[in-house]
């Protein structure tokens, strides 16, 4: 009689452990695309900064602006990645 109650309890408890957050293929591809886009943008910024012919102050201002934009993009992309993992 105890086996009749124990087996369903074990099955019921084990089902809750199987539900975990995973990304779909589309979300994974979106993450890879975001990473590639961010990296390409970063490389272009470094190239523009290296070729800067303005005054040192203007070049530093542009560099700071680029770093801020890169950081913002990275935070937004990581937020979207975490949201995708949690949503599933």
N, C-alpha and C positions, 0 to 999 in steps of 0.2 A: 504494500500500500504506500509506503514511503517513497518507493521508486517512482510511482505515478506522479507524485508531487515534486520530487526533486528534479527529474528530467525536464519538465516544462520550465521550472524556475531557472535552471542552468541555461537553457536556450534563450529565455527572455532576458536574462542578465547579459549574456554574451552578445546579443544583438546591439545593445547600446554601445558597445566598444567598437563595433564595425563602422559606425557612422563617424567619419572624420572629414575634415575639410580638404578637398582636392580641387585642383583647377581643371577646367575643361581644356580640350585641345586648342580651342579658339582663344581662350584666355592666356594660355601658355605662349601661343604664337604672338599675341598682342604684347606680352611682356618682353619677348625677344626683340620684337620690332621697336618697342620703346627704348630698350637698352642700346640697340644699334643706332637709332636716331639721336639719342643723347650723346653717344660716343662720337658720331660724325659731327654733331654740333660743337662738341668740345674741341675736336681737332681743328675745325674751321676757325674757332675763336682763337686758338693758340697761334694759328698761322697768321691771322689778321693782327694779333698783338705783336708778333715777331716782326711784321712788316710795317709797324706803325711809324709814320714819319712826322707826326705832330709833336707838340711839346711833351716833355716828360709827364707833366701834370695831366694833360689830355689822355695820354696813353694809359696812365695809372687809373684814371677815371673810367676809361673804356674797359680795362681789365677787371676792375671791381664790379662794373655793371655786368660783364660776362659771367663772372663767378657767382653773382647773385642769381642770375637767370638760370645757370646750370644747377645751382642748389635747389632752386624752386622747382625746376623740372624733375629733378631726382626725387624730391619729397612727394610731389604729386604722383609720379609713377609708382613709387613704393606704396603710397596710400592705396592706389587703385589695385595693386597686386595683393595687398593684405585684405582689401575689401572683397576681392574675387575669391580668396581662400576661405574667408569667413562666410560668404554668402552660400557656398555650396554645402 
